[in-house]
Amino acid sequence: MATGNEELENIEPREDVPTERLANARHELGEHNGVNMSIEVSDTFVFKNPENMGKAFLGEVGPETGTYIYSRHYNPTVLNFSHQLAAIEGTETAYCTSSGMAAISSVLLELCKNGGHVVAAECLYGGTYALLKHFLPAKCNITTVFVDITKHEDVKKAIVKGKTNVLYFESISNPTLVVADIPELSKIAHEKGVKVVVDNTFSPLILSPAKLGADVVLHSLTKYFSGGSDLIAGAICGPEEIVKPLMDLSLGPLMILGPTMNPREAYELSARLPHLSLRVKKQCNRAMKLAQRIKELDPFLRIIYPGLEDHPQHNLLDSMRNKGYGFGALISIDMVTAEKANLLLDKLENKYNFGFIAVSLGYYENLMCASGSSTSSEMDPETMKRLGITPGLIRCSIGYLGTLNQKWNQFKSAYEEKDE
Ligand SMILES: *Cc1c(COP(=O)(O)O)cnc(C)c1O
């Protein structure tokens, strides 16, 4: 009796706030009242009244009144899709970009000005780390202090009132899966007048950082939102006062630097939103079961998964996550040396079909990589060592294809032969 109810509860949960918000935010109908939004492929838009063109350039009329100028500025399809993302994240508005990196760099340029200052988590996606550590100081005179964001006293000390512009971190960090205390960190930053920018790529729908106190929520839509590893895209969700200036005709980083989302991709992604929650839930569920079984199989293996009770921020994530969602779908296991990691990866991919050796995440198949020699290789060896990114650390993005038992047997067989 109880088992049957549980199964139904998984399919039709009583509460699922991000999904409810998406359902309430009915998007525009298609051009001919189609149930799907139309794709506005035009790069330029006709003004029936010549006076309106001047007004549009002055910002007196705009997308709010159905007036568009040029698709690097605003595109109706991209805007429509962006509003759906804002609904999911519970932010006032949002706008999309051609990649996750475009979202990250545009927001930082918007909030930092020349000579700006960022306090950032020391454990970040490799591209973000390179942007903050090398690119921004060299090209824009924007400097960053890196801190361990689990040490709130260190964060407080690093933030300089009147100088620091942004506190930047990932909701769940790559690849060490450290969970940020979003409410507490937001409080610390806001006390000093600093904006909080959170990369929520690893925990879509699972966490709603804006509801927990963050000012801006970023996504690489390339990952779970796409779910198909077939496109690159990003999103910036936040208040009007931060998102709108991104399109300013003179100073907007999106308008001037031009990392624009293609409207065809906006449509493509919007069509995948309704089943995002189903996918993410299944991925979380499978990751939890696999993590538990891996831990049982070898109690001496260092396995990092926020769903396991021995994870340092297990309770924290449990308290922040949206009901009906799990603890993410990334698992890191530490094979210590690169040789051992590669032996296991080879067996997993080529002998047992457990998944692919590839970067990225959120795909329906399992994707695995040794982070130290791939996605985190932008970091210097000392930092990597301090963060626990050993040469043998394997990051595994859990998919949902096949059955749990099938995938488990594949992993187990490969693991048992890992020394051969
Ligand atoms: C992939 C990723 C990015 C960069 O996104 P792109 O779409 O590849 O530009 C940023 N942050 C995190 C956490 C990521 O996983």
The ligand as an SDF file (V2000), in Angstrom:
LIG
                    3D

 15 15  0  0  0  0  0  0  0  0999 V2000
   29.2930   24.7730  -18.2170 C   0  0  0  0  0  0  0  0  0  0  0  0
   29.3090   25.7180  -17.0950 C   0  0  0  0  0  0  0  0  0  0  0  0
   29.4990   27.0830  -17.3010 C   0  0  0  0  0  0  0  0  0  0  0  0
   29.7660   27.6760  -18.6530 C   0  0  0  0  0  0  0  0  0  0  0  0
   28.6780   27.5270  -19.4900 O   0  0  0  0  0  0  0  0  0  0  0  0
   28.7810   27.5020  -21.1130 P   0  0  0  0  0  0  0  0  0  0  0  0
   27.3650   27.3440  -21.5220 O   0  0  0  0  0  0  0  0  0  0  0  0
   29.6540   26.3300  -21.4790 O   0  0  0  0  0  0  0  0  0  0  0  0
   29.3790   28.7880  -21.5350 O   0  0  0  0  0  0  0  0  0  0  0  0
   29.4680   27.9030  -16.1890 C   0  0  0  0  0  0  0  0  0  0  0  0
   29.2700   27.4280  -14.9540 N   0  0  0  0  0  0  0  0  0  0  0  0
   29.0900   26.1110  -14.7250 C   0  0  0  0  0  0  0  0  0  0  0  0
   28.8710   25.6360  -13.3290 C   0  0  0  0  0  0  0  0  0  0  0  0
   29.1050   25.2050  -15.7780 C   0  0  0  0  0  0  0  0  0  0  0  0
   28.9430   23.9070  -15.5420 O   0  0  0  0  0  0  0  0  0  0  0  0
  1  2  1  0
  2  3  1  0
  2 14  2  0
  3  4  1  0
  3 10  2  0
  4  5  1  0
  5  6  1  0
  6  7  2  0
  6  8  1  0
  6  9  1  0
 10 11  1  0
 11 12  2  0
 12 13  1  0
 12 14  1  0
 14 15  1  0
M  END
$$$$
